[in-house]
Amino acid sequence: MTERFRIAALADVPQGTGLLVEVAGHRIALFRLGDDVYGIGDRCSHAEASLSEGELFDELVECPRHGSEFDITTGEPHTLPATRPVPVYKIIKEGDDLFVEVEPIETDDE
């Protein structure tokens, strides 16, 4: 069942770089462009590097490990070696608060 979670304040998400948030078993890389915030799966689909640590060029984030670029609006890879998209999360902004709606992933720790 999908649940809603507060993940950050808008001010917590810096312009031009990523922020990793972990919520309900999901690792989400947040990126801010102006007042818009985008969320994609944090793990590169090629080598599982953290995309929140990558460099942002307009709407593309570059994987820090092998240089694949992912569109932060669609999750689609734009360059090799990645060929599979990463998940996209709709970020909901209410005032200064950011929320995401996800289905919790159960882990072995629970």
Secondary structure, 3 states (H helix, E strand, C coil): CCEEEEEEEHHHCCECCEEEEEECCEEEEEEEECCEEEEEECECCCCCCEHHHCEEECCEEECCCCCCEEECCCCCECCCCCCCCCCEECEEEECCEEEEEECCCCCCCC
